[in-house]
Amino acid sequence: MKNPGLVPILSTVSAAALLTGCASYSQGTDMEPTTEIAAEPVTIPEGTGYFAADSTLPFQTPDFSAISEDDYIPAFEQGMAIQAAEVQAIVNNSDAATFENTIVALETSGRMLGRVARVFFALTGSNTTDRLDEINTEMSPKLSAHSDSITLNPALFARVKAVYDNRAAMTMTREDAKLLEETYKQMVHAGALLTDDQRERVKEINTELSTLTTQFSQAVRSATNDQPLVVDTAEELAGLSDADIAAAAEFATEKGFPGKYAIALQNTTQQPLLPALENRATREQLFKLSHNRSDGTNPEHDTRLLLANIAGLRAEKAALFGEPDWASYTMYDRMAKTPKTALDFMEQMVPALAATQRREAAMLNEAIAAEGGNYEVQPWDWYRFANKVKAERYDLDEDAVMEYFQLDKVLEDGVFYMSEKLYGLTFERRSDIPTYHPDVWVYTVFEADGSELGLFYFDPFQRPSKRGGAWMSNFVDQSYLWDTKPVIYNVLNIPKASDGEVQLVSFDNVNTIFHEFGHALHGFFADQKYESLSGTATARDFVEYPSQVHEMWASYPEVLQNYARHYETGEVIPMELVERIEAASKFNQGYDFGEVVEAALLDMRWSALSPAEAAAIDTPEKVDAFERSSLQDLGLEIDLVPPRYRSTYFNHIFSSPAGYSAGYYSYLWTEMLDRDSRKWFVDNGGLTRENGQHYRETVLSRGGTMDYFVMFENFAGRQPDVGPMLEARGLTSDAE
């Protein structure tokens, strides 16, 4: 995923102060701007410390060897003070407002704040400490207030509006026009046209949301890290590999349970080791630990009132803008535009999906009975027996498949090979760049002509200091205004092999590696003047599209034959095995697709609450009841197929003031674009430089500078079609 804050996108804080909508060096409270603006000179403070200037390392990448935890608070405070003065200088300018002295001046403000924020929030996601968490808790509401001081500044908005109202008479590039439009829209969306009292309440809500969502994120991480499955004997872990059992023993000792065995929870409801566990009681225990991690089963980790308060504040904020609910308010800049469009899109899949779930459950019950079981399939059984049926039907052994996927070869001989064939890129591993953790790999990325394109960080392994999931973001954004090239990082959560073991990965993780590098390519190919429109600075329901398209090359024969080699024999993966993997990918869609659809629809239900409805959900029990009724209304088999994330650990939608709230459907929406695009690539010759260049020119290089439907049509020659997605998922009501 593109880093949401899982995580607000911090592509830049020169724009972040504007684009994340955060508060209050207010220049007055009059709704209508006055023409009398004081022209007092403004002194811009000088920053001190590490973040006061651009890094001197290649590509201005952060020098982690020179940064300490004590640097962050002073840098944040100085960065906010400097940007506040820069904004005040814009307001105090006695010259008539112009694109350059208002819009560009605002775009270029906050450089120091951007530098510290990018580094800090990268670390709180991927390698946090108790001290960083404390700083995050302290600074989040202050950053929210600072952002609001810009977006809700009436005198600043008066100048922005003056430029916007005069746009028809101005000569601008397309990107200039888009920056002006987005600046105006974002300020209106933040509350620039509200009354004084309404703006003050928006500021209060933003600060409260910043605090609560930070608390939610930290609580979920604690719930995930502090509640491993602990068992007494290796026999209870029967079915796991010797290496996995050894790792469980080592992890138990680390967690304070010497002589026992422990399995860490991962971020999703389903857990990767469940299918291998032969002991049904152990499977049930592991699943329920995951499913109940934050729902009050362990009161210390209960997040239910936190999320209820977040939902209530969002509904109240939407109402201040005259919108019926948070979804309607927050989707204003999406490709889908309205909640109805997104819901109609998802609901058309439900009948076939429900039929698939029932059919697959019956199939799994037959497999259980054939094995002598006298029970019906439960969520903790589903993947074990689904994998057995899949192995029988498609003759697949997941462990044997992993033996062809060695991590370094997946990246260097797979992802990088694909990038060379499509885009002409080459890569050089570096050891001279300081990193924030020893497990991070760094590469210089070169264009086909040998010129430097940017710098790439790869952080693959799971650790307690890292939140769950996988994501991409930037340490440095591409911008012609600043003459900067992109510095991009990919973060994953692959369980690390024991010392001396070859690092193999599942095919799911292979897909994730290709996916996240698709985000990286979207950032590397940015071709914009302004940071706030650069690269992945696109709508929530578009940003996942380029990354998903690049998953297709993970199983493309030419790419596979270059990287998928048996780690012992060097044998290339047999193509008939690849064909079986592809055929098997359509199996188990009742669960694989169902859990995502359920999560997306659950997100929309939380985002569709009116203030009164949200206020009525005021106890943990009512949170449970709302979640239950929301899922039951779908008509899917929710007791057999729970959502990919329950509300109580749904970081995507509750761990940042906006994040993926009313936006988790984006993964489905962009899959529609993805599958249709895969068809275009196949129809036009597949893995060729011509195809890669066309995709780069029409999509990957365009950033947030144009309408997304137009962008897709420029690529494909037509509007998107949902058919290839449904076909790829095997979703027909009579599908076998």
C-alpha positions in Angstrom: 0.0 0.0 0.0 0.9 3.6 -0.3 1.8 4.8 3.2 -1.4 6.3 4.8 -0.3 6.8 8.5 -0.7 2.5 7.3 -0.7 6.3 8.1 -1.2 9.6 6.5 0.7 10.1 3.3 3.5 12.5 4.1 4.8 13.0 0.6 5.7 16.5 1.6 4.9 18.8 4.5 5.5 21.9 2.4 2.2 20.8 1.0 1.4 18.6 4.0 0.5 21.6 6.1 -1.9 22.4 3.4 -3.0 19.0 2.2 -3.3 17.1 5.4 -5.6 19.8 6.8 -4.2 20.5 10.1 -4.2 24.9 13.0 -3.8 28.1 14.5 -1.8 31.1 13.9 -5.1 32.6 12.9 -5.0 36.0 11.2 -8.4 37.1 12.1 -11.9 35.6 12.2 -13.8 37.7 9.6 -15.5 35.5 7.0 -15.2 38.0 4.2 -11.6 39.1 3.5 -10.7 42.7 4.0 -8.6 44.7 1.6 -6.6 46.3 4.3 -3.8 43.8 5.0 -0.9 45.0 7.2 2.3 45.0 5.2 4.6 44.6 8.2 7.9 42.8 7.3 8.2 39.3 8.6 11.4 37.8 9.9 11.8 34.2 9.0 13.5 32.3 11.9 16.7 30.4 11.2 16.5 26.7 11.9 19.2 24.9 13.8 20.2 21.2 14.2 20.3 18.4 11.8 17.0 19.1 10.0 17.7 22.8 9.4 19.3 22.1 6.0 19.1 19.5 3.2 21.2 16.4 3.8 24.6 16.4 2.2 24.3 12.7 1.4 23.6 11.5 -2.2 20.0 12.5 -3.3 19.6 14.5 0.0 18.8 11.2 1.7 18.7 11.3 5.5 21.9 10.6 7.4 20.5 8.2 10.1 24.0 8.1 11.7 23.7 11.8 12.5 20.1 11.8 13.8 19.2 11.2 17.5 15.8 11.0 19.1 16.5 14.3 20.9 16.5 16.0 17.5 12.8 15.6 16.7 10.9 17.8 19.0 13.2 20.9 18.5 13.1 20.3 14.7 9.3 20.0 14.7 8.9 23.1 16.8 11.4 25.1 14.6 9.8 23.8 11.4 6.4 24.9 12.5 7.6 28.3 13.6 9.5 28.8 10.3 6.5 27.8 8.2 4.2 30.0 10.3 6.4 33.0 9.5 6.6 32.1 5.8 2.8 32.0 5.7 2.6 35.3 7.6 4.9 36.8 5.0 2.4 35.7 2.3 -0.4 37.2 4.2 1.4 40.5 4.8 2.5 41.0 1.2 1.1 44.3 0.1 1.3 43.4 -3.6 -1.8 42.0 -5.2 -2.1 38.2 -4.9 -0.5 36.3 -7.8 0.1 32.7 -8.5 3.8 33.1 -7.7 3.6 35.2 -4.5 0.7 33.2 -3.0 0.3 29.7 -4.5 3.9 28.9 -5.2 5.0 30.7 -2.0 2.7 28.5 0.0 3.8 25.4 -1.9 7.5 26.2 -1.0 6.9 26.9 2.6 7.7 24.4 5.4 10.8 22.7 4.0 12.3 22.0 7.4 9.1 20.7 8.7 8.9 18.4 5.7 12.3 17.0 6.3 11.8 16.1 9.9 8.2 14.7 9.4 9.3 12.4 6.6 12.0 10.8 8.7 10.1 10.7 11.9 6.9 9.1 10.6 9.0 6.6 8.6 10.6 5.5 11.8 7.4 5.4 13.9 6.0 3.0 11.3 9.0 0.8 10.7 11.4 1.0 13.6 9.8 2.8 16.5 10.8 3.0 20.2 9.1 4.0 23.4 10.6 7.5 23.1 9.5 7.9 19.5 5.9 6.9 20.5 6.0 9.5 23.3 7.1 12.1 20.8 4.4 11.1 18.4 1.8 11.4 21.1 3.1 14.8 22.1 3.6 16.2 18.5 0.5 14.9 16.7 -2.0 17.4 18.1 0.5 20.2 17.7 1.0 19.3 14.0 -2.7 19.1 13.5 -3.1 22.6 15.1 -0.3 23.9 12.9 -1.8 22.6 9.7 -5.2 24.1 10.7 -3.5 27.5 11.2 -2.7 27.4 7.5 -5.8 25.9 6.0 -8.2 27.8 8.2 -6.4 31.2 8.0 -9.0 33.6 6.5 -6.4 36.2 5.4 -4.4 33.6 3.6 -7.6 32.1 2.0 -8.5 35.6 0.8 -5.3 35.7 -1.3 -5.7 32.2 -2.5 -9.3 32.9 -3.5 -8.3 36.1 -5.3 -5.9 34.1 -7.5 -8.5 31.4 -8.0 -11.2 33.8 -9.0 -8.8 35.4 -11.6 -7.7 32.1 -13.1 -9.5 32.6 -16.4 -7.4 35.6 -17.1 -4.1 33.9 -16.3 -1.6 32.1 -18.4 -0.6 28.9 -16.6 0.7 25.5 -17.4 -1.6 22.5 -16.8 0.4 21.7 -13.7 0.2 25.3 -12.5 -3.6 25.2 -13.0 -3.9 22.0 -11.1 -1.9 23.3 -8.2 -4.1 26.3 -8.0 -7.2 24.2 -8.2 -6.0 21.8 -5.5 -4.8 24.5 -3.2 -8.2 26.2 -3.3 -10.2 23.0 -3.0 -8.1 21.7 -0.1 -8.6 25.0 1.8 -12.4 24.9 1.2 -12.4 21.3 2.2 -10.5 22.2 5.4 -13.1 24.8 6.3 -12.1 28.1 4.8 -15.8 28.9 3.9 -17.2 28.0 7.3 -18.3 30.5 10.0 -15.9 31.5 12.7 -17.5 29.2 15.2 -17.5 26.3 12.8 -13.9 26.8 12.0 -13.0 26.8 15.6 -14.8 23.6 16.2 -13.1 22.0 13.1 -9.8 22.9 14.7 -10.8 21.3 17.9 -12.0 18.1 16.1 -8.8 17.9 14.1 -6.7 18.1 17.2 -8.8 15.5 19.0 -8.7 13.2 16.0 -4.9 13.5 15.7 -4.6 12.4 19.4 -7.1 9.6 19.2 -5.9 8.1 16.0 -2.3 8.1 17.3 -3.6 6.3 20.5 -5.4 3.8 18.3 -2.4 3.0 16.2 -0.2 2.5 19.3 -2.8 0.4 21.1 -3.2 -1.9 18.1 0.6 -2.3 17.8 0.7 -3.2 21.5 -2.2 -5.6 21.3 -0.5 -7.3 18.3 3.0 -7.5 19.9 2.0 -8.2 23.5 -0.4 -11.2 22.9 1.5 -14.0 21.1 0.2 -17.5 21.1 2.2 -19.3 23.8 2.1 -23.1 24.1 3.9 -25.5 26.3 5.1 -28.2 23.9 6.4 -28.6 20.4 3.7 -31.2 19.8 1.1 -28.5 20.0 2.8 -26.9 16.9 2.8 -30.1 14.9 2.7 -29.4 11.2 5.1 -26.5 11.4 8.6 -26.9 10.0 11.5 -27.6 12.2 12.7 -24.0 11.5 9.4 -22.5 12.4 9.3 -24.5 15.7 12.9 -23.4 16.5 11.9 -19.8 15.8 8.9 -20.2 18.1 11.1 -21.4 20.9 13.5 -18.5 20.4 10.6 -16.0 20.3 9.1 -17.4 23.5 12.4 -16.8 25.3 12.5 -13.3 23.9 9.0 -12.7 25.2 9.8 -14.0 28.7 8.5 -17.6 28.3 11.7 -19.7 28.4 11.1 -23.4 27.6 7.8 -22.6 25.8 6.9 -21.8 22.2 5.4 -18.6 21.0 3.9 -17.4 17.7 3.7 -13.6 17.0 0.4 -12.2 15.7 0.4 -10.5 12.4 -1.8 -7.6 11.4 -4.7 -9.4 9.6 -7.4 -11.5 11.1 -6.2 -14.7 9.5 -2.7 -15.8 10.5 -0.1 -17.2 8.1 0.8 -20.3 10.2 -2.8 -21.5 10.7 -3.0 -23.8 7.7 0.0 -25.8 8.8 -1.1 -26.4 12.4 -2.4 -29.9 12.8 -3.7 -29.5 16.3 -7.2 -28.0 16.0 -7.2 -26.6 19.5 -4.0 -24.7 18.7 -5.5 -23.3 15.5 -8.6 -22.1 17.3 -6.5 -20.5 20.0 -4.3 -18.7 17.5 -7.3 -17.5 15.5 -9.2 -16.2 18.5 -6.1 -14.4 19.8 -6.0 -12.6 16.5 -9.7 -12.0 16.1 -10.1 -10.8 19.7 -6.8 -8.9 20.2 -8.4 -5.5 20.8 -12.0 -6.1 21.6 -11.9 -6.2 25.3 -11.1 -9.9 25.8 -7.9 -8.4 27.2 -9.1 -5.0 28.7 -5.7 -3.5 28.5 -5.8 -3.5 24.7 -9.5 -2.5 24.2 -9.8 0.0 21.4 -13.6 0.0 21.0 -14.3 3.4 22.7 -11.3 4.9 20.9 -12.7 4.0 17.5 -16.3 5.0 18.5 -15.0 8.4 19.4 -13.1 8.7 16.2 -16.2 7.8 14.2 -18.3 10.3 16.2 -15.8 13.2 15.6 -15.6 12.4 11.9 -19.4 12.5 11.6 -19.6 15.8 13.5 -16.9 17.3 11.3 -18.8 16.2 8.1 -22.0 17.8 9.4 -20.2 21.1 9.9 -19.6 21.1 6.1 -23.2 20.3 5.4 -22.5 16.7 4.5 -24.6 13.8 5.7 -21.7 11.6 6.8 -17.9 11.3 6.8 -17.9 9.2 3.6 -19.6 12.0 1.6 -17.3 14.6 3.0 -14.0 12.7 2.5 -14.6 11.3 -1.0 -14.8 14.7 -2.7 -11.5 14.2 -4.5 -11.7 10.5 -5.2 -11.9 8.9 -8.6 -15.3 7.3 -7.6 -16.5 10.7 -6.2 -19.4 9.5 -4.1 -20.1 6.7 -1.6 -23.0 5.5 -3.8 -20.6 4.9 -6.7 -18.3 2.8 -4.5 -21.1 0.9 -2.8 -22.8 0.1 -6.1 -19.5 -1.1 -7.4 -19.0 -3.5 -4.4 -22.5 -4.6 -4.0 -22.7 -5.9 -7.6 -20.2 -8.6 -6.5 -22.0 -9.8 -3.4 -24.5 -12.3 -4.9 -21.7 -14.2 -6.8 -19.4 -13.9 -3.8 -22.1 -15.3 -1.3 -22.7 -18.2 -3.6 -19.0 -18.9 -3.9 -18.6 -18.8 -0.1 -21.5 -21.3 0.4 -20.2 -23.6 -2.3 -16.6 -23.5 -1.0 -17.8 -24.1 2.6 -19.7 -27.2 1.5 -16.5 -28.4 -0.3 -14.4 -27.9 2.8 -16.9 -29.8 5.0 -16.7 -32.7 2.6 -12.9 -32.6 3.0 -13.2 -32.5 6.8 -15.6 -35.5 6.8 -13.3 -37.4 4.5 -10.5 -37.0 7.0 -12.7 -38.3 9.8 -13.6 -35.0 11.3 -17.0 -34.7 13.0 -17.3 -30.9 12.9 -18.1 -28.2 10.3 -15.6 -25.8 9.0 -14.8 -22.8 11.2 -12.6 -19.8 10.3 -9.6 -21.4 12.0 -10.1 -24.5 9.8 -10.8 -22.8 6.6 -7.4 -22.3 5.1 -6.0 -25.6 6.3 -8.7 -27.5 4.4 -8.8 -25.0 1.5 -5.1 -25.6 1.1 -5.6 -29.4 1.2 -8.4 -29.2 -1.4 -6.3 -26.9 -3.5 -3.3 -29.2 -3.2 -5.4 -32.1 -4.3 -7.2 -30.3 -7.1 -4.1 -28.5 -8.5 -1.4 -30.7 -7.1 0.2 -27.9 -5.2 2.5 -28.1 -2.1 2.9 -24.6 -0.7 6.1 -25.4 1.1 7.6 -26.9 -2.1 6.5 -23.8 -4.0 8.4 -21.5 -1.5 11.6 -23.3 -2.3 11.7 -21.5 -5.7 11.4 -18.0 -4.1 14.6 -16.8 -2.4 14.2 -13.2 -1.2 17.2 -11.6 -2.7 16.6 -13.3 -6.1 12.9 -12.3 -6.0 14.0 -8.6 -5.7 17.2 -8.5 -7.8 16.4 -11.1 -10.5 12.7 -10.6 -10.5 11.5 -7.1 -9.6 14.7 -5.4 -10.9 14.7 -7.6 -14.1 11.0 -6.7 -14.8 12.0 -3.0 -14.3 14.8 -3.3 -16.8 12.7 -5.0 -19.4 9.7 -2.6 -19.1 11.5 0.6 -18.3 15.2 0.2 -19.0 16.1 0.6 -15.3 19.2 -0.8 -13.6 20.2 -1.0 -9.9 23.4 -0.9 -7.9 23.5 -2.1 -4.3 25.2 0.4 -1.9 26.9 0.0 1.4 27.9 3.6 2.0 24.4 4.9 2.9 23.5 4.9 6.6 20.1 3.1 7.3 17.7 3.2 10.2 18.1 -0.6 10.8 20.7 -3.1 9.8 18.2 -5.2 7.8 17.6 -2.3 5.3 19.1 -2.7 1.8 19.8 0.4 -0.4 20.2 0.7 -4.2 20.8 3.5 -6.6 18.4 3.4 -9.5 19.6 4.3 -13.0 17.7 5.2 -16.1 18.3 3.4 -19.4 20.8 6.1 -20.5 22.8 5.6 -17.3 21.7 8.7 -15.5 20.7 8.5 -11.9 16.9 8.3 -11.3 16.8 8.0 -7.5 17.6 6.0 -4.4 15.7 2.9 -3.2 15.5 1.4 0.4 14.1 -2.1 0.9 13.1 -3.1 4.5 11.7 -6.6 4.2 11.6 -8.2 7.7 9.0 -8.4 10.5 10.1 -7.0 13.9 8.3 -5.8 17.0 9.2 -2.2 16.4 7.4 -2.3 13.0 3.7 -2.0 12.5 2.0 -4.7 10.4 1.5 -4.7 6.7 3.5 -3.4 3.8 3.9 0.1 2.4 5.8 2.6 0.4 6.7 6.3 0.9 9.4 8.9 0.2 12.3 10.4 2.2 12.7 12.9 -0.7 10.1 13.7 -3.3 10.8 14.4 -6.9 10.4 18.1 -7.8 11.8 20.3 -10.6 11.2 23.3 -8.4 13.8 22.0 -5.9 15.8 19.9 -8.4 15.3 16.8 -6.3 15.2 13.2 -7.3 13.1 10.7 -5.4 14.3 8.7 -2.4 11.8 5.9 -1.8 11.4 3.1 0.7 9.4 -0.1 0.6 8.6 -1.8 4.0 7.3 -5.3 4.3 6.7 -7.8 7.2 8.3 -11.1 6.0 9.1 -13.4 8.9 12.9 -13.5 9.0 14.7 -16.9 8.7 16.9 -18.1 11.5 20.6 -17.4 11.2 22.2 -19.6 8.6 18.8 -20.5 7.0 18.1 -19.5 3.4 15.5 -16.7 3.3 12.6 -18.2 1.4 9.3 -16.4 0.9 5.7 -17.4 0.1 4.2 -16.6 -3.3 1.9 -14.2 -1.5 5.0 -12.3 -0.3 6.4 -12.4 -3.8 3.3 -10.6 -5.0 3.6 -8.1 -2.2 7.2 -7.3 -3.2 6.2 -6.7 -6.8 3.2 -4.6 -5.5 5.2 -2.3 -3.3 7.8 -1.8 -6.0 4.9 -0.8 -8.3 4.3 2.1 -5.8 8.0 2.8 -5.9 8.0 3.1 -9.7 5.0 5.4 -9.5 7.2 7.6 -7.3 10.5 7.2 -9.3 8.8 8.2 -12.6 7.3 11.4 -11.1 7.8 14.2 -13.6 6.4 17.2 -11.7 7.5 20.7 -10.8 5.5 20.7 -7.5 6.0 18.2 -4.7 2.3 18.2 -3.7 1.4 16.9 -7.2 4.4 14.6 -7.6 4.4 10.8 -8.0 2.0 9.0 -5.7 0.2 12.2 -4.6 -3.0 10.9 -6.2 -6.5 10.0 -5.0 -6.9 7.1 -2.5 -8.8 5.1 -5.1 -6.2 5.5 -7.8 -2.9 5.2 -5.9 -3.1 1.4 -5.5 -3.7 0.9 -9.2 -0.2 1.2 -10.5 1.1 -1.0 -7.7 -1.4 -3.7 -8.4 -0.7 -3.8 -12.1 2.9 -4.6 -11.4 1.9 -7.8 -9.5 1.1 -9.3 -12.9 4.8 -9.6 -13.7 5.5 -11.8 -10.6 4.0 -14.8 -12.5 4.8 -13.7 -16.0 6.8 -16.6 -17.6 9.8 -14.6 -18.8 10.2 -12.9 -15.4 9.6 -16.1 -13.4 12.2 -18.0 -15.4 14.8 -15.4 -14.4 14.2 -15.4 -10.7 12.2 -18.4 -9.6 15.0 -21.0 -9.2 15.1 -23.8 -6.6 17.3 -22.6 -3.8 19.3 -25.9 -3.6 19.4 -27.2 -7.2 19.1 -23.9 -9.2 16.3 -25.5 -11.3 14.0 -23.0 -12.9 10.4 -23.3 -11.7 8.6 -25.7 -14.0 6.0 -23.9 -16.2 3.4 -26.5 -15.5 3.8 -25.6 -11.8 3.3 -22.0 -12.7 0.2 -22.9 -14.6 -1.1 -24.7 -11.5 -0.3 -21.7 -9.3 -2.3 -19.5 -11.7 -5.2 -21.9 -11.9 -5.2 -22.3 -8.1 -5.3 -18.5 -7.7 -9.0 -18.5 -8.6 -9.7 -21.1 -5.9 -10.8 -20.0 -2.4 -12.1 -16.6 -3.6 -15.0 -17.0 -1.1 -12.5 -16.3 1.6 -9.7 -14.4 -0.1 -11.9 -11.9 -1.8 -14.7 -12.1 0.7 -12.7 -10.9 3.7 -11.6 -7.8 1.7 -15.1 -7.0 0.5 -16.4 -7.3 4.0 -13.6 -5.0 5.4 -14.4 -2.5 2.7 -18.1 -2.5 3.3 -17.5 -2.4 7.1 -15.4 0.7 6.6 -18.2 2.3 4.6 -20.7 1.6 7.4 -18.5 3.3 9.9 -18.0 6.2 7.5 -21.7 6.5 6.7 -22.9 7.3 10.3 -24.7 10.5 11.0 -23.7 12.4 14.1 -26.8 11.1 16.0 -26.1 7.6 14.9 -22.4 7.8 15.9 -23.3 9.4 19.3 -25.6 6.4 20.0 -22.6 4.0 19.8 -21.3 5.0 23.2 -20.3 1.8 24.8 -17.9 -1.1 23.9 -20.9 -3.4 23.6 -22.6 -1.1 21.1 -19.5 -1.0 19.0 -19.7 -4.8 18.9 -23.4 -4.7 18.0 -22.8 -2.2 15.2 -20.0 -4.2 13.7 -22.1 -7.4 13.9 -25.2 -5.9 12.3 -23.2 -4.1 9.6 -21.6 -7.4 8.6 -24.8 -9.4 8.8 -26.5 -6.9 6.5 -24.1 -7.9 3.7 -25.7 -11.3 3.2 -22.2 -13.0 3.2 -21.1 -15.9 5.4 -19.5 -13.7 8.0 -19.2 -16.3 10.8 -17.1 -18.4 8.4 -15.4 -15.6 6.7 -14.7 -12.7 9.1 -13.4 -9.4 7.6 -9.7 -9.1 6.9 -9.6 -6.6 9.7 -12.1 -6.2 12.5 -13.0 -2.6 13.5 -10.9 -2.9 16.7 -7.6 -3.4 14.8 -8.5 -1.8 11.4 -5.4 0.5 11.2 -6.2 1.5 7.7 -9.3 3.5 8.7 -8.7 4.4 12.4 -5.0 5.1 12.8 -4.8 8.5 11.2 -7.2 11.4 11.0 -8.2 10.3 7.5 -6.0 7.5 6.1 -8.0 4.9 4.2 -11.3 5.7 6.0 -14.2 5.6 3.5 -11.4 4.4 1.2 -10.7 0.7 1.8 -12.9 0.0 -1.2 -9.9 1.5 -3.1 -8.2 -1.9 -3.2 -11.2 -3.3 -5.1 -11.7 -0.3 -7.3 -8.1 -0.2 -8.3 -8.2 -4.0 -8.9 -10.8 -3.3 -11.6 -8.3 -0.8 -13.2 -5.5 -3.3 -12.7 -7.1 -6.3 -14.2 -8.3 -4.3 -17.2 -4.8 -3.0 -17.6 -3.3 -6.4 -17.4 -5.5 -7.4 -20.3 -4.1 -4.4 -22.3 -0.5 -5.5 -21.6 -1.2 -9.0 -22.7 -3.2 -7.9 -25.8 -0.3 -5.6 -26.8 2.7 -8.0 -26.4 3.4 -8.2 -22.7 6.8 -7.3 -21.3 8.2 -4.9 -23.8 10.0 -1.5 -23.5 7.4 0.0 -25.8 4.6 -1.0 -23.4 6.5 0.1 -20.4 7.2 3.5 -21.9 3.6 3.9 -22.9 2.5 3.1 -19.3 5.2 5.4 -17.9 4.1 8.3 -20.1 0.4 8.0 -19.7 0.1 6.9 -16.0 3.2 6.5 -13.9 4.7 10.0 -14.7 1.5 12.0 -14.4 1.2 12.2 -10.6 -1.9 14.1 -9.4 -1.9 16.5 -12.4 -5.0 15.3 -14.3 -8.4 13.6 -14.2 -8.0 9.9 -13.4 -10.6 8.7 -16.0 -8.8 10.7 -18.6 -5.5 9.3 -17.5 -6.8 5.7 -17.8 -8.3 6.4 -21.2 -5.0 7.9 -22.4 -3.4 4.5 -21.5 -6.0 2.0 -22.5 -7.9 3.9 -25.2 -11.2 3.4 -23.4 -12.9 3.6 -20.0 -12.3 0.8 -17.5 -14.3 -2.4 -17.6 -15.1 -4.6 -14.5 -15.3 -7.8 -16.5 -11.6 -8.8 -16.4 -11.6 -8.4 -12.6 -14.6 -10.7 -12.1 -13.1 -13.2 -14.5 -9.8 -13.2 -12.7 -11.5 -13.8 -9.4 -13.6 -16.6 -10.8 -16.7 -14.8 -9.6 -19.7 -16.1 -11.4 -22.7 -17.4 -9.6 -22.3 -20.8 -11.1 -18.5 -20.9 -10.9 -16.9 -24.2 -10.0 
